[in-house]
Amino acid sequence: MAVRSGLWPAFLGIVLAAWLRGSGAQQSATVANPVPGSNPDLLPDFLVEPEDVYIVKNKPVLLVCKAMPATQIFFKCNGEWVRQVDHVIERSTDGSSGLPAMEVRINVSRQQVEKVFGLEEYWCQCVAWSSSGTTKSQKAYIRIAYLRKNFEQEPLAKEVSLEQGIVLPCRPPEGIPPAEVEWLRNEDLVDPSLDPNVYITREHSLVVRQARLADTANYTCVAKNIVARRRSASAAVIVYVDGSWSPWSKWSACGLDCTHWRSRECSDPAPRNGGEECRGTDLDTRNCTSDLCVHTASGPEDVALYVGLIAVAVCLLLLLLVLILVYCRKKEGLDSDVADSSILTSGFQPVSIKPSKADNPHLLTIQPDLSTTTTTYQGSLCPRQDGPSPKFQLTNGHLLSPLGGGRHTLHHSSPTSEAEDFVSRLSTQNYFRSLPRGSSNMAYGTFNFLGGRLMIPNTGISLLIPPDAIPRGKIYEIYLTLHKPEDVRLPLAGCQTLLSPIVSCGPPGVLLTRPVVLAMDHCGEPSPESWSLHLKKQSCEGSWEDVLHLGEEAPSHLYYCQLEAGACYVFTEQLGRFALVGEALSVAAAKRLKLLLFAPVACTSLEYNIRVYCLHDTHDALKEVVQLEKQLGGQLIQEPRILHFKDSYHNLRLSIHDVPSSLWKSKLLVSYQEIPFYHIWNGTQQYLHCTFTLERVSPSTSDLACKVWVWQVEGDGQSFNINFNITKDTRFAELLALESEGGVPALVGPSAFKIPFLIRQKIITSLDPPCSRGADWRTLAQKLHLDSHLSFFASKPSPTAMILNLWEARHFPNGNLSQLAAAVAGLGQPDAGLFTVSEAEC
């Protein structure tokens, strides 16, 4: 059957339409019959073609085609005809040419696009017919739009000096269409067209060419597309200015002492935003020349007048000093002054004390007053409401052995050598059942009126028992214990967080005549505006009570606390279980976290684990992790870093980057890991860490280079650059070598103190009485920077003893005794022989 070539397209359209109608549901499109009377000499021309489009969420998209002349238009998507019923067709006639025109619209749903698997994208195309032939439109690609939540790289906090360059990287989340990036400075849009000092790179990093003070701000990277708008964690950028000296002023006129001076100020510029202070002095003095000295006096008569006035002033001053000295000796009964010349040269002279036996160096030749073999202590280890008051009796039984009716016996014997036996005896009482059963976190000893010290090595925890804290004639067996947070339930409410270890000292209820000093670390960044700090103590019934609100101590209070940057020193006359708790007053409240990176010492498989620990910045937390890693066969692979974790309810994020893909493969399926905010903030969970598992491509791979980032969302962050050999690099292993603190967990008598006993007594005798010329304990407190505690010291029978006790607690065993001696010597004129201690006196 022959068909004219010019009629072939029309004939093909008729045949195709009939075939599609006859195929029914087996086909996806039906083509209508061409309209008679069309111009056979023109091919269809598309007036409107379908364009690329994105599906947002579940909203279908509309595709439109319009052609002229056209007798038929239909869509074809991914090689299949779209059903006739899915087309919306509008026919019209062009007014100027009279040619027929058609417009066709279809909707494409998200489900249709998601049915396409593999790498092929979903596309649609229009096909238009006329009597002269067919024309195809351009392909329109339909994509599902999205924007992931997590940034591939977020900006980190920085501190830069003035005029230094700043680069804040930002890699936006993956998305279709690709996200546009903009930057906010303190929530204001950064516009490089308005500020030539900043620009944004093609990789979306924000660059500040030269840092200005005005550039100190919080910077946020914002990524957005048609689906969503994402914000990165804000990065705090601080631009600091180091101080610089102004020019020296002119020299002053030459004075009577033949000297003149000049000055300068640290104001050119002044330090800003934490910049360094100027180094050097702000005042310079020099001797004048002889001519200047002579010139200052107008004649020999003036010189004689000045010399006479000076002589009279010196005589009056000496007379006044003599009168004051005589008055102080008569009024206060002082037989000597505060220091002698030996202190100024070599510090305190040591006490010469001989041990009574070679095998017990802590027993002194000075024997305590033990004329009575038995004394009774009225009081209980743990008072109860429903029973009689138990007693302590000194008999010949075992030390602190339990008796019927709640009795406990103390006698004058040496402590047992086994920690387990000591704990087992204490654990018969309800209060002591939570004591650890090992000896690594416990210290104990037997003490009398000479006092002593207990220490738990490598934890920063110690208990100082000053001389005369224990009544004469009594001997106590005292313990010091570090508890794991999971073993002791410490209820925390609201924004409260545990800042210190939980420590017990006891037995509770023993009679003390002087406060002991309990020392322990804490991880808070103390600030009156950000924190409300409380000392908590557990009662015998198990409930916790606030016994001290730091900053609001009353001088007559049973407890007192000296708070320093990383430690606190608690004065208490009642032993028990203590903890330091903080309550955040603002989002600026922060805890110090120590970040530690560990990895296996030996790697025998292809997998290699990097463990990142986030723990309180305290010695006891560090000790626990180091001991755990020793058991796991781990080693430190980077220097520890400190991160300030704020009370902002934001989680802690950890990620690993720049892993060389040719040597290693990361098994992390997400862009970062998270530790929830409350797991860190409550402070009761140990060993918080995340593990990054890497896999070597080859067993011979031994070099590892990558980056580990740890940051709090909208807070502080730290970055670790790892570059080492996993088989032989151990250069960081020595950083965490645990050292013995003082060597012995229990020190008894004078060996527990830096200041010799008799020297201490003479200092107390000299400085306790008030002195009109200021040579008393108040001046000593000022010299030791303890003058904020004057009211507390003054409330005690011996203020000087409290000062020396605090000095001992803060500076043992590495305190500089010469500095203390110099401070004491500066209080008055030396008196020879005052601090010389002979062997006969011991």
C-alpha positions in Angstrom: 0.0 0.0 0.0 1.6 3.3 -1.1 1.3 6.4 0.9 2.4 9.9 -0.2 5.5 11.1 1.7 4.0 14.4 2.6 1.1 12.7 4.3 3.3 10.2 6.2 3.4 12.1 9.6 -0.4 12.6 9.6 -0.9 9.0 8.7 1.5 8.0 11.5 -0.4 10.1 14.0 -3.7 8.4 13.0 -2.2 4.9 13.2 -0.5 5.7 16.6 -3.7 7.2 18.1 -5.8 4.2 17.0 -3.1 1.8 18.4 -3.0 3.6 21.7 -6.8 3.7 22.1 -6.9 0.0 21.2 -4.3 -0.9 23.7 -6.4 0.4 26.6 -4.7 0.2 29.9 -1.5 -1.3 28.5 -0.4 2.1 27.2 0.1 5.3 29.0 -1.0 7.8 26.3 -3.7 8.3 23.7 -3.2 10.6 20.7 -6.2 12.4 19.3 -6.9 12.6 15.5 -5.4 15.5 13.7 -7.6 18.4 12.8 -8.3 18.7 9.1 -7.5 21.8 7.3 -4.0 22.4 8.9 -1.2 23.9 6.9 0.8 21.0 5.5 3.9 23.0 4.9 4.8 24.0 8.6 6.3 21.9 11.4 5.2 22.6 15.0 7.0 25.4 16.8 7.1 25.4 20.6 5.9 28.6 22.2 6.3 27.2 25.7 8.6 24.3 26.6 8.7 22.4 29.9 11.5 23.5 32.3 13.5 21.9 35.1 11.5 21.9 38.3 11.9 20.7 41.9 9.3 18.9 44.0 9.1 20.5 47.5 7.9 18.2 50.2 4.7 16.4 48.7 3.5 19.1 46.4 3.1 18.0 42.7 4.7 20.1 40.0 3.0 21.4 36.8 4.6 21.0 33.3 3.3 23.1 30.4 3.8 22.8 26.6 2.4 25.1 23.9 3.0 24.7 20.1 1.8 26.2 16.8 0.7 24.9 14.4 -0.1 21.8 16.2 -2.8 19.2 15.7 -1.6 17.0 18.6 0.7 17.4 21.7 1.5 14.8 24.3 4.0 14.2 27.1 6.5 11.4 27.3 8.2 10.8 30.7 11.3 8.6 31.1 10.4 6.9 27.7 6.8 6.2 28.5 3.7 8.0 27.2 1.6 9.9 29.7 -2.0 8.7 29.7 -4.5 10.8 27.7 -6.6 11.4 30.8 -3.7 13.0 32.6 -3.4 15.7 30.0 -5.3 19.0 30.2 -5.7 20.3 26.6 -6.6 23.7 25.4 -7.0 24.4 21.6 -7.0 27.8 20.0 -6.5 29.5 16.6 -3.9 32.2 16.1 -5.7 35.4 15.2 -3.1 36.8 12.7 -2.1 33.6 10.9 -5.1 31.4 11.4 -2.9 28.5 12.4 -4.1 26.0 15.0 -2.4 26.1 18.5 -2.5 23.7 21.4 -1.4 24.0 25.1 -1.1 20.9 27.2 -0.5 20.6 31.0 0.3 17.6 33.2 1.0 17.2 36.9 4.0 15.1 38.2 3.8 13.8 41.8 6.6 12.8 44.2 5.5 9.2 44.1 6.1 9.1 40.3 9.6 10.4 40.7 10.5 8.1 43.6 9.7 5.1 41.4 12.7 5.8 39.3 15.7 3.8 40.7 19.3 4.0 39.9 21.3 6.9 38.6 18.8 8.0 36.0 16.9 11.2 36.7 13.2 11.6 36.0 12.5 13.7 32.9 9.6 14.7 30.7 9.4 15.9 27.1 6.7 17.2 24.8 6.0 15.8 21.3 3.9 18.0 18.9 2.3 17.0 15.6 1.3 18.9 12.5 0.5 17.7 9.0 4.1 18.4 8.1 5.8 16.3 10.8 6.7 16.2 14.5 8.8 18.3 16.8 10.2 17.4 20.2 10.7 19.9 23.0 13.6 20.1 25.4 13.8 17.6 28.3 12.6 18.9 31.7 14.2 17.2 34.7 12.1 16.8 37.8 14.0 16.4 41.1 12.9 16.0 44.7 14.3 19.0 46.7 15.8 18.5 50.1 18.3 20.1 52.5 19.9 17.9 55.2 20.1 19.2 58.8 23.8 18.8 59.6 26.5 21.0 58.2 29.5 19.1 56.8 31.8 21.7 58.5 30.8 24.4 60.9 32.8 27.5 61.9 34.8 27.2 65.2 35.5 29.8 67.8 38.8 31.8 67.4 40.9 34.3 69.3 43.0 36.5 67.0 45.1 39.6 67.5 44.3 42.9 66.0 44.9 43.1 62.2 45.4 39.4 61.9 43.5 37.6 59.2 40.4 35.5 60.1 39.1 32.5 58.1 35.8 30.9 59.2 35.1 27.7 57.2 31.6 26.5 56.4 30.5 23.5 54.3 26.8 23.6 54.1 24.6 20.5 54.4 24.0 18.4 51.3 20.9 19.5 49.3 19.1 19.7 46.0 19.2 22.3 44.7 22.6 23.2 46.3 22.2 25.5 49.2 23.1 29.1 49.0 25.3 30.4 51.9 25.2 33.7 53.8 26.9 34.8 57.0 25.5 36.5 60.1 27.5 38.7 62.5 25.5 39.0 65.7 22.4 38.1 63.7 23.0 40.9 61.2 23.7 39.9 57.6 27.3 40.2 56.4 27.3 42.0 53.1 30.8 42.0 51.4 29.6 44.7 49.0 29.3 47.1 51.9 32.5 46.1 53.8 35.6 45.6 51.6 37.4 44.1 54.5 35.4 40.9 54.3 34.6 38.4 51.4 33.1 35.0 51.0 35.1 32.4 49.0 33.7 29.9 46.5 33.9 27.3 49.2 31.6 29.5 51.4 34.3 30.4 53.9 34.1 33.9 55.5 37.4 35.8 55.3 38.2 38.9 57.2 41.4 40.4 55.7 42.4 42.4 58.8 40.7 41.8 62.1 39.3 44.9 63.8 37.9 45.3 67.3 34.4 45.7 65.7 34.9 42.2 64.3 34.5 40.7 67.8 31.2 38.9 67.5 29.3 35.6 67.1 29.4 34.4 63.5 26.8 32.0 62.1 26.8 30.3 58.7 23.3 30.1 57.2 22.5 27.6 54.3 19.2 27.8 52.5 17.4 26.5 49.4 13.7 26.3 48.4 13.1 23.6 51.0 14.6 24.9 54.2 17.0 27.3 56.0 19.7 25.8 58.3 21.9 27.6 60.8 25.3 26.4 61.9 26.5 26.6 65.5 27.7 30.1 66.3 31.4 30.7 66.4 32.6 33.3 68.9 35.5 35.4 67.4 37.4 37.5 69.9 39.8 40.2 68.5 42.2 41.1 71.3 44.7 43.9 71.6 48.0 43.4 73.4 49.0 46.4 75.5 51.8 48.7 74.5 53.6 51.4 76.5 53.1 55.1 75.9 56.3 57.2 75.5 58.1 58.0 78.7 57.3 61.3 80.3 59.9 63.9 81.0 62.2 63.4 83.9 61.0 65.1 87.1 63.0 67.6 89.0 65.9 66.3 91.1 64.7 65.6 94.6 66.4 65.9 98.0 67.5 62.3 97.8 69.4 63.0 94.6 67.0 61.0 92.4 64.5 61.9 89.7 61.9 59.8 87.9 59.8 59.4 84.8 56.6 57.4 84.1 54.7 55.8 81.3 51.3 54.1 80.9 50.1 50.9 79.3 47.7 52.8 77.0 49.2 53.0 73.5 47.1 50.9 73.0 45.6 49.6 76.2 45.0 45.9 76.3 41.5 44.9 75.2 39.5 41.7 75.1 42.0 39.6 77.1 45.1 40.9 75.4 48.5 40.8 77.2 49.4 43.5 79.7 52.5 45.5 79.0 55.7 44.0 80.2 58.1 46.0 82.3 57.7 48.8 84.8 55.7 52.0 84.5 58.1 54.0 86.7 61.8 54.6 86.2 64.0 56.3 88.8 67.7 57.3 88.5 70.3 59.1 90.5 70.7 62.7 89.6 74.2 64.1 88.7 76.1 65.9 91.4 75.5 69.2 89.6 71.8 68.7 89.7 71.9 67.8 93.4 73.8 70.9 94.2 71.5 73.0 92.1 68.5 71.9 94.0 69.8 73.7 97.1 70.1 77.5 96.8 73.0 77.7 99.2 74.9 76.2 102.1 72.3 77.5 104.6 69.5 75.5 102.8 71.5 72.4 102.8 72.2 72.7 106.6 68.5 73.3 107.2 67.4 70.2 105.2 70.0 68.0 107.0 68.7 69.3 110.4 65.1 68.6 109.6 65.9 65.0 108.4 67.9 64.3 111.6 65.0 65.5 113.8 62.5 63.4 111.9 64.7 60.3 112.2 65.1 60.8 116.0 61.3 61.3 116.5 60.7 58.1 114.4 63.1 56.1 116.5 61.6 57.4 119.7 58.1 56.5 118.5 59.2 52.9 117.6 60.8 52.4 121.0 57.6 53.6 122.8 55.5 51.3 120.7 57.7 48.3 121.4 57.7 48.9 125.2 53.9 49.4 125.2 53.4 46.1 123.2 55.7 44.1 125.5 53.9 45.4 128.7 50.4 45.3 127.3 50.4 42.1 125.4 53.1 40.2 127.3 55.2 39.6 124.2 58.6 38.4 125.0 59.9 38.5 121.5 59.1 39.7 118.0 58.0 37.7 115.0 61.1 36.6 113.2 64.8 36.3 113.5 67.5 36.7 110.9 67.7 33.0 110.2 64.2 33.2 108.5 65.4 35.8 106.1 68.3 33.6 104.9 67.2 30.0 104.9 63.6 29.8 106.0 62.4 28.0 109.1 64.9 25.9 111.0 63.6 22.3 111.0 62.5 20.6 114.2 64.9 17.8 115.3 62.7 14.9 116.1 63.9 11.3 116.6 61.7 8.3 115.9 61.4 6.0 118.9 61.8 2.9 116.7 63.4 2.3 113.4 60.3 0.5 112.0 57.9 3.3 113.0 59.2 6.8 112.1 56.0 8.5 113.0 56.1 7.7 116.7 57.8 10.7 118.5 60.1 10.8 121.5 57.5 13.3 122.8 54.9 11.0 124.3 51.3 12.1 124.5 49.6 12.3 127.8 48.3 8.8 128.2 48.3 8.6 132.0 44.8 7.2 131.9 44.3 4.0 130.1 40.6 4.4 129.3 38.5 7.5 128.4 34.9 7.7 127.4 33.7 9.8 124.4 30.0 10.8 124.8 28.6 10.8 121.3 27.7 8.4 118.4 29.2 7.6 115.1 25.7 8.1 113.6 23.1 9.5 116.1 19.7 7.8 116.0 16.5 9.0 117.4 15.3 5.7 118.7 18.1 4.5 120.8 20.4 5.4 123.7 23.5 7.5 122.9 26.4 5.1 122.3 29.9 5.8 123.8 33.5 5.4 122.8 35.7 3.6 125.4 39.4 3.1 125.3 40.0 -0.5 126.4 42.3 -3.3 125.4 40.1 -4.6 122.6 40.5 -4.2 118.8 40.7 -0.7 117.5 37.1 0.5 116.7 35.7 -2.9 117.1 31.9 -3.0 117.2 30.3 -3.8 120.5 26.7 -4.6 121.5 24.3 -1.7 122.0 26.2 0.5 119.6 29.4 0.8 121.6 32.7 1.4 119.8 36.1 0.9 121.4 39.2 3.0 120.8 42.6 2.1 122.3 46.2 3.2 121.9 47.4 0.7 119.3 48.8 1.0 115.8 46.4 0.7 112.8 45.8 -2.6 111.1 47.9 -3.2 108.0 45.1 -4.5 105.8 42.6 -1.9 104.3 40.1 -4.7 103.8 40.0 -5.4 107.5 39.5 -1.8 108.3 36.7 -1.4 105.9 35.0 -4.6 107.0 34.9 -3.3 110.5 33.4 0.0 109.5 30.9 -1.6 107.1 29.0 -3.2 110.0 27.5 0.3 110.5 24.7 1.4 108.1 26.5 4.6 107.3 29.6 2.9 106.0 28.1 0.2 103.8 28.8 2.3 100.7 32.5 2.5 101.4 34.7 1.1 98.6 36.0 -2.4 99.3 39.4 -1.7 97.8 42.2 0.6 99.0 43.1 2.5 95.8 40.4 5.2 96.6 40.8 5.2 100.4 43.3 6.3 103.0 43.2 5.8 106.8 45.4 6.2 109.8 45.6 6.5 113.6 46.0 10.1 115.0 46.4 11.8 118.3 46.7 15.5 119.4 49.8 16.0 117.1 47.6 15.7 114.0 48.5 14.4 110.6 47.3 14.1 107.0 45.4 11.7 104.8 45.8 11.7 101.0 44.3 9.6 98.2 47.1 9.6 95.6 46.6 11.2 92.2 43.1 12.6 93.1 43.8 16.0 94.6 41.9 14.8 97.7 43.4 15.2 101.2 42.4 15.7 104.8 44.6 17.9 107.1 44.2 17.2 110.8 45.9 20.1 112.6 47.7 19.8 115.9 45.2 19.9 118.8 42.2 19.1 116.6 42.0 15.8 118.4 41.7 16.2 122.2 44.7 15.2 124.2 44.4 11.8 125.7 42.4 10.5 122.7 43.4 8.5 119.6 41.2 8.3 116.6 41.3 6.0 113.6 40.2 8.3 110.7 39.5 7.4 107.1 39.2 9.4 103.8 37.3 7.9 100.9 36.5 8.8 97.3 33.1 7.6 96.0 32.1 6.8 92.5 29.0 8.9 91.6 27.0 5.8 90.6 27.6 4.3 94.1 26.1 7.3 96.0 22.8 8.8 95.0 23.1 12.6 95.1 19.8 14.2 94.0 20.2 17.3 91.9 17.3 19.7 91.1 16.8 22.3 88.4 20.0 23.6 86.9 22.2 22.0 89.7 25.3 20.1 88.7 28.0 18.2 90.5 31.3 20.1 90.4 33.5 18.0 92.7 34.0 14.4 93.6 31.9 12.9 96.4 34.2 12.5 99.4 33.8 10.9 102.9 35.9 11.5 105.9 35.1 9.9 109.3 34.0 8.4 111.4 31.2 11.0 111.8 30.4 12.2 115.3 33.9 12.2 116.7 34.8 15.1 118.9 37.1 17.7 117.3 38.3 20.8 119.1 39.7 22.5 115.9 38.5 22.4 112.3 40.1 20.0 109.9 40.7 21.0 106.3 39.3 18.8 103.5 40.8 19.5 100.1 39.2 18.4 96.8 39.2 19.5 93.1 36.3 21.1 91.3 35.6 21.7 87.6 33.5 24.9 87.8 34.5 28.3 86.5 33.5 30.2 89.6 31.8 33.6 89.1 29.3 35.3 91.4 27.2 36.4 88.4 27.0 32.9 86.9 27.0 30.4 89.7 25.4 29.8 93.1 27.7 27.3 94.9 26.6 25.1 97.8 28.5 22.6 100.0 26.3 19.6 100.5 26.6 17.0 103.4 24.9 13.7 103.7 23.1 13.0 107.0 23.2 9.7 108.7 19.7 8.9 107.4 21.0 9.3 103.8 19.4 12.7 102.9 21.6 15.5 101.5 21.5 19.0 103.1 23.0 22.3 102.1 25.3 23.2 104.9 27.1 26.1 103.3 26.2 28.7 100.6 29.6 29.9 99.3 29.8 33.7 99.5 27.3 33.9 102.4 29.3 32.2 105.1 28.8 33.4 108.7 32.0 33.6 110.8 30.5 31.4 113.5 29.4 28.8 111.0 30.4 25.2 111.4 31.7 25.1 107.9 33.8 27.4 105.8 35.3 27.1 102.3 38.2 28.7 100.5 37.4 28.4 96.8 40.2 28.6 94.2 40.4 28.2 90.4 40.5 24.4 90.5 40.2 23.4 94.1 38.3 24.1 97.3 39.4 23.8 100.9 36.6 23.1 103.4 37.0 23.9 107.1 34.8 21.6 109.2 34.6 20.4 112.8 32.1 17.6 111.8 33.3 14.7 109.7 31.0 13.2 107.1 30.3 12.9 103.3 30.6 16.1 101.2 30.2 17.3 97.7 30.3 20.7 96.0 27.2 21.5 93.8 26.7 24.4 91.6 23.4 26.0 90.3 23.7 28.0 87.1 22.3 31.5 87.3 22.8 32.2 83.6 23.8 30.5 80.4 27.3 31.9 81.0 27.9 29.4 83.7 30.5 26.9 82.5 32.2 23.7 83.6 35.7 22.8 82.6 35.8 19.5 80.6 39.1 17.8 79.9 39.3 16.1 76.4 41.5 13.1 76.0 42.2 11.0 72.9 43.2 7.4 73.3 43.9 4.6 70.9 45.3 1.0 71.1 49.0 0.6 71.8 49.1 -2.4 69.5 46.8 -2.8 66.5 46.6 -6.4 65.2 43.5 -6.1 63.1 42.5 -3.8 60.3 40.2 -1.8 62.6 41.6 1.0 64.7 39.5 2.8 67.4 40.0 6.3 68.5 38.3 7.0 71.9 37.5 10.6 72.8 36.8 11.1 76.5 35.0 14.1 77.9 35.4 14.3 81.6 35.5 16.8 84.5 38.7 18.6 84.8 39.6 17.1 88.1 42.5 14.8 89.1 40.2 12.0 90.3 38.3 11.8 87.0 41.6 11.7 85.1 42.9 9.0 87.4 39.9 6.8 86.7 40.2 7.1 82.9 44.0 6.5 82.9 43.5 3.3 84.9 40.7 2.2 82.6 42.8 2.8 79.5 45.7 0.8 81.0 43.3 -2.2 81.3 42.1 -1.7 77.7 45.7 -1.4 76.4 45.2 2.2 75.3 47.7 5.1 74.9 47.3 8.9 74.7 47.7 10.1 71.2 47.3 13.9 71.7 47.9 16.5 74.4 44.7 17.0 76.5 42.6 20.0 75.9 40.2 22.0 78.0 36.7 22.9 76.8 34.3 25.2 78.6 30.9 23.5 78.6 28.0 26.1 79.1 24.6 25.7 80.6 22.9 26.3 77.3 21.0 23.0 76.9 23.1 22.3 73.7 24.7 18.9 73.2 28.3 18.1 72.7 29.2 17.1 69.2 32.3 15.1 68.0 33.4 14.5 64.4 36.4 13.2 62.4 37.6 14.8 59.2 40.3 14.6 56.5 40.8 10.9 56.8 43.0 9.8 53.8 40.7 7.7 51.8 43.5 5.9 50.0 44.8 4.5 53.3 41.9 4.5 55.7 38.1 4.2 55.7 35.8 5.7 58.3 33.0 3.5 59.5 31.0 6.5 60.9 27.7 6.5 59.1 26.7 10.0 60.1 28.6 13.3 59.9 29.0 13.6 63.7 28.3 11.9 67.1 26.6 13.6 70.0 26.7 13.4 73.8 23.5 14.7 75.3 23.7 17.9 77.3 22.2 16.4 80.5 24.7 13.4 80.5 27.5 16.0 80.9 25.8 18.6 82.9 24.6 16.5 85.9 28.2 15.4 86.4 27.3 11.9 87.8 28.2 9.8 84.7 31.7 8.5 84.4 33.7 7.6 81.3 31.7 9.7 78.9 33.3 9.1 75.5 32.7 8.5 71.8 34.5 6.0 69.6 35.6 6.6 66.0 36.3 3.3 64.2 38.7 3.5 61.2 39.6 0.6 58.9 43.0 0.3 57.3 43.0 -0.5 53.6 46.1 -2.6 54.0 47.7 -4.2 57.1 50.9 -2.4 56.2 49.3 1.0 56.8 50.7 2.6 59.9 50.6 6.4 59.4 47.5 8.2 60.4 46.7 11.8 59.7 43.2 13.3 60.4 41.4 15.8 62.5 39.0 15.3 65.4 36.6 18.2 66.3 34.8 18.5 69.6 32.4 21.4 70.1 29.3 22.4 71.9 26.5 23.8 69.7 26.7 27.6 70.0 29.6 27.3 72.4 33.3 26.5 72.9 35.1 24.0 70.7 38.5 22.3 70.3 40.3 20.7 67.3 42.9 17.9 67.4 45.3 17.4 64.5 46.3 13.8 64.6 49.5 12.9 62.8 51.4 9.9 64.1 52.5 6.3 63.5 50.2 3.8 65.2 52.9 1.1 65.6 55.7 3.0 67.2 54.7 6.6 68.1 54.5 6.9 72.0 55.5 10.5 72.4 52.3 11.4 74.4 52.4 8.4 76.8 54.4 10.2 79.5 52.0 13.1 79.7 49.6 11.1 81.9 52.1 9.2 84.0 50.6 9.1 87.5 52.9 10.4 90.2 52.7 9.8 93.9 51.6 12.8 95.9 53.8 12.9 98.9 54.5 9.2 98.7 52.5 8.0 101.7 48.6 8.1 102.0 48.8 8.6 105.7 51.3 10.9 107.6 51.2 11.1 111.3 52.6 13.8 113.6 55.1 16.5 112.6 56.1 14.6 109.4 52.8 15.6 107.9 53.5 19.3 108.1 55.9 21.6 106.3 56.2 24.0 109.2 58.1 22.4 112.2 55.9 22.0 115.2 57.7 24.2 117.7 58.2 26.9 115.1 54.5 26.8 114.4 53.7 27.3 118.1 56.0 30.3 118.4 54.5 31.9 115.3 51.0 31.5 116.8 52.1 32.9 120.2 53.6 35.9 118.5 50.9 36.8 116.0 47.6 35.9 117.7 47.6 38.9 120.1 46.7 42.2 118.2 49.5 44.6 117.8 49.1 48.4 117.2 51.9 48.5 114.6 50.3 45.7 112.5 52.7 42.9 113.2 49.9 40.3 113.9 47.9 37.7 112.1 45.9 40.2 110.0 49.0 41.4 108.2 50.1 37.8 107.6 46.7 37.0 106.0 47.1 40.0 103.7 50.6 38.9 102.7 49.3 35.4 101.9 46.3 36.9 100.0 43.8 35.5 102.5 42.5 38.8 103.8 39.0 38.1 102.4 38.6 35.5 105.3 39.5 37.8 108.2 36.1 37.5 109.9 36.3 33.7 109.8 39.9 33.7 111.2 38.9 36.2 113.9 36.0 33.9 115.1 38.5 31.1 116.0 40.5 30.9 119.3 43.7 31.1 117.2 43.4 33.0 113.9 47.1 32.4 113.1 46.6 28.6 113.5 43.8 28.8 110.9 46.0 30.7 108.5 48.9 28.2 108.9 46.5 25.3 108.5 45.2 26.6 105.2 48.7 27.3 104.0 49.6 23.7 104.8 46.5 22.3 103.0 47.2 24.4 99.9 51.0 23.9 99.6 51.8 20.3 100.7 54.1 18.7 99.7 55.6 21.2 97.2 55.1 24.5 99.2 58.0 27.0 99.3 58.7 27.3 103.0 61.2 30.1 102.4 58.4 32.3 101.0 56.3 31.8 104.0 59.3 32.5 106.2 59.9 35.8 104.3 56.3 36.8 104.8 56.6 36.2 108.5 59.9 37.9 108.7 58.4 41.0 107.0 56.0 41.6 109.9 58.6 43.0 112.4 62.2 43.3 113.5 64.0 40.0 113.9 64.7 38.7 117.4 67.7 36.3 117.5 67.0 32.8 118.7 63.2 33.0 118.6 62.8 30.3 115.9 65.9 28.3 116.7 64.8 24.8 117.9 67.4 22.7 119.8 67.4 18.9 120.0 66.9 19.2 123.7 63.6 21.1 123.2 62.3 18.2 121.1 
